[in-house]
Amino acid sequence: MKFLINLFFLLGITLGYSQELPPVINFDPNQYNAGNQNWMISQGTNKNLYVANGTGLLEYNGEQWNLYPVPNNTIIRSVKAVGEKIFTGAYMEAGYWVKNEFGTLNYTSLNSKFPKPLHDGEQFWHIENLGEMVIFQSFEGLYLYDPVSDNVSRIDTKGEQPITNLFKVNDQIYFQRADLGLFTIKNGTPQLLISGEVLEGTELMQLFWSENKLQLIGRAGGFYNWDGNDLIPSQQNLTVKIQGVSIYSAIDLLDDTMVIGTVENGIYHIDKNGEILSHFNQTNGLLNNTVLSLFLDNEKNIWAGLDNGLSIINLNSPFGLFQDKNGKIGSVYTSYVYNDYLYLGTNQGLYCKRINEEEFKLIPETNGQVWSLQIVDSTLFCGHNNGTYAVNENIASLVSDRSGTWTVKKLKGFSNVFIQGHYNGISFIKKNENGFEDIPMLKNFPHSSKFIVPEDDGSIWIGNEHKGVFRISISEDLRDITDSKNYRFEGTSGITSSIFKFNDRLYYATTKDIFQYMPTSDEFSKDNRLAEVLKKVNRISGNIVNEGSDKIWGFSDNSVFYVSLSPLNSKYNYKAIYLPNDLRNVTKGHENITRFNQDTYLLGTANGYLTFNESAISAELYEVQIDRIIKSTLNNNSELVSLKGGDAFHYKSNNINIDYSIPEFKKFNFPLYSYRLIGLSPTWSVWSKSARINFNNLPHGHYEFQVRGKIGDTVTEIAIYNFVIARPWYLSYVALAVYVLLFLFIIYLVNSAYNKHHQKINEENKKALKMQNLEAEQKIVKLQNEQLEKEMASKNKELAVSTMSLIKKNEFLNSIKDQLKESDSSKVRSVIKTIDKDISEADNWNYFKEAFNNADKDFFKKMKFFHPDLTSNDLKLCAYLRLNLSSKEIAPLLNISVKSVEIKRYRLRKKMDLPRETNLVEYILAI
């Protein structure tokens, strides 16, 4: 019977708290790469989390896990961060860790500081601190470490039974001995507070101070108050609810609530009255039901060290999750809160539950896809694949069986008439005394009508993903279209598009554009205030939700956002709520959001829904930190680098890996990082999830690495690290000086060689020029000789002409003289004398001699040089012979007979001493 009662309560808890729960993050051993069990958790001043794990000390910075085994490679049972030191207790080992300049932890053992050697098999299960003083607890005793004296002393705990636990409450240390009871320590001496007889064997798991009373929690689930004299049971209702559950850990929160970790059924969050606010176990979020430790971090997240893994509960998160892990409900496409019921329209049907009830139930006969839920004239309509339902509490009545109803709207200008948008057109239903009357489909309009906006003048706007927007007017009998116009949007994809009204303006939205209808021009325009507000938002869908308030909601890649009217002016206000798309995971075009209450909204997801309190979401301050820097060479010889900065790395160690992080532990806060390396590029990188960057083969020089983080729209301050890549030896200043000298020497050699070469070329050029000049001179001489020859030939011709003229003249005179010789007249004789005188006139010879010298310069000198004995008459004969004149031609010139000329020639040969075989004329011509 007792077993059945316990089973009933356990099942009641499991079903009773399947409501929206705070987000939970889980880490299994494969993720942190260490042992399964996690015994104690603490947080350092750098906000990193430290976990006492079965294989060592785990450190988590929000991005990476690091494992540090203790020297004897045993299980670490306890951990406590005190200032810059991380104290740990393990099997036969106690000590502390301190971060070194490289960002890793170095361990210092305190074993040698203990007053006596540790007991064989002694383990340290708990660590607490009062200021800088640190208390280690093992079953065998309590040890106090004083960091000033760097010494460990033992506290006399009296008795032989094990010390079962250590507590710190209001800066007061308590401990329990199994045989003697609960003690407190004052002035270094234990004082009994509650005797073992009063506790009656109750093993205490946690102590709290509340309402001036010490509250105690026992392992078996008992809750007690100690008023100084009596141990009074409290929270009987909670004790009954968790009857049979073994409590292993607990922490109290600042809001007077408590978190309890159990051995077999996970975690309970309870209020001060013992009411269960939420329950986390293996069926609704946790990795494991056995909770070995609980810890509240600086941001009020609950860390649970499990028997198999770690979990983080974002207890103060403005988000709540309802996860349908078993696929009982399906993907939520629409939701509505009405008359104390919460309705969910999913791909499997319409589900509902009362706000304070536990489970969703399928409303009968609504199996199938639900597309919309909306209140129209106090009636909750459900747009369904089967048609249209009117919903009243947990009953749905089919009022139109036309397949595929997207939406239902009130038709303005008609009494009690509702317009329905279907897969293949439009129809109407009319409400009367007997219920709803289904009116036949509207003729000549076979288009899918997912979005409908009725106007006051009776016209109807209809959005279609393929054909844009229609505006139609209908007849009084609701059967025909009286007027129609189709607004097309060329070059724009209408997939996931929507039409909606906001601030009395009609809009058509696609994924990339937002168009506003302009009544004056009867067209849609991209130029509008709403488009201006959203132009930088990376929307993933054209679906804009107007959930009935003064806000419209949209969906981007990393957030949901809303635009609202400014209360003080005509501007639009924009606000984004950071919520990555992969957490929403809803089919594009079917994004949905519904107001749950005044500030809380419900967002449908692929496996349930999430809620968020919009007013509780506020910008937080985050800090990015550089965790580790590794330098390496091309052959992967890596080495940790000091985080202080300013180091100069060897030129071969020019591959730099940098790890950074933001210690942030909320499920919906995904850090993004951007960096730049000044000295390489001044441009910031695009935002990325990666928390590591590699720079390979950096050239020498000074660098400043800068990294910043972003969560949502909040950007952190910049973290900076400076370093230098040293110059290679071949680029050192000495080497550069050598290079300069070598370069100058090479220039000198080159210049010398060039000068020699240039000199050689100049000499060759001079020789060539001289040869050219000689050739030119030869050409000139040749030309001059040719010219002289021409002139000589011309003069010779002139000389020959004048000589022939003289010869003819003399011949003529001789003939006259011969004729005159026949007369003996004295006058004739006088004439003959005159003729002889003219023939032998010296002037004739001088004239001839001058002409001859002009034609044959220095001939007479040469003749005199070779033959000094020649007379003037001999030279005269030589001149005539050089003119190649015959004896007959010479005779008149000399006024002698031909025979006399021959005699003269003979004598001339004698004087010249010419051989017989030498021709006189040829000899003279050759001179």
Secondary structure, 3 states (H helix, E strand, C coil): CHHHHHHHHHHHHHHHCCCCECCEEEECHHHHCCCCCEEEEEECCCCCEEEEECCEEEEECCCCEEEECCCCCCCEEEEEEECCEEEEEEECEEEEEEECCCCCEEEEECHHHCCCCCCCCCEEEEEEEECCEEEEEECCCEEEEECCCCEEEEECCCCCCCEEEEEEECCEEEEEECCCEEEEEECCEEEEEEEHHHHCCCCEEEEEEECCEEEEEECCCCEEEECCCCEEECCHHHHHHCCCCCEEEEEECCCCCEEEEECCCCEEEECCCCCEEEEECCCCCCCCCCEEEEEECCCCCEEEEECCEEEEECCCCCEEEEECCCCCCCCEEEEEEECCEEEEEECCCEEEEECCCCCCEECCCCCCCEEEEEEECCEEEEEECCEEEEEECCEEEEEECCCCEEEEEECCCCCCEEEEEECCEEEEEEEECCEEEEECCCCCCCCCCCEEEECCCCCEEEEECCCEEEEEEECCCCCCEEEEEEECCCCCCCCCCEEEEECCEEEEECCCCEEEEECCCCEEECCCHHHHHCCCCCECCCCCECCCCCEEEEEECCEEEEEEECCCCCCEEEEEEECCHHHHCCCCCCCCEEECCCCEEEEEECCEEEEEEHHHCCCCCCCCEEEEEEEECCCCCEEECCCCCCEEECCCCCEEEEEEECCCCCCCCCCEEEEEEECCCCCCCCCECCCEEEECCCCCEEEEEEEEEEECCEECCCEEEEEEECCCHHHCHHHHHHHHHHHHHHHHHHHHHHHHHHHHHHHHHHHHHHHHHHHHHHHHHHHHHHHHHHHHHHHHHHHHHHHHHHHHHHHHHHHHHHHHCCCCCHHHHHHHHHHHHHHCCHHHHHHHHHHHHHHCCCHHHHHHHHCCCCCHHHHHHHHHHHCCCCHHHHHHHHCCCHHHHHHHHHHHHHHHCCCCCCCHHHHHHHC
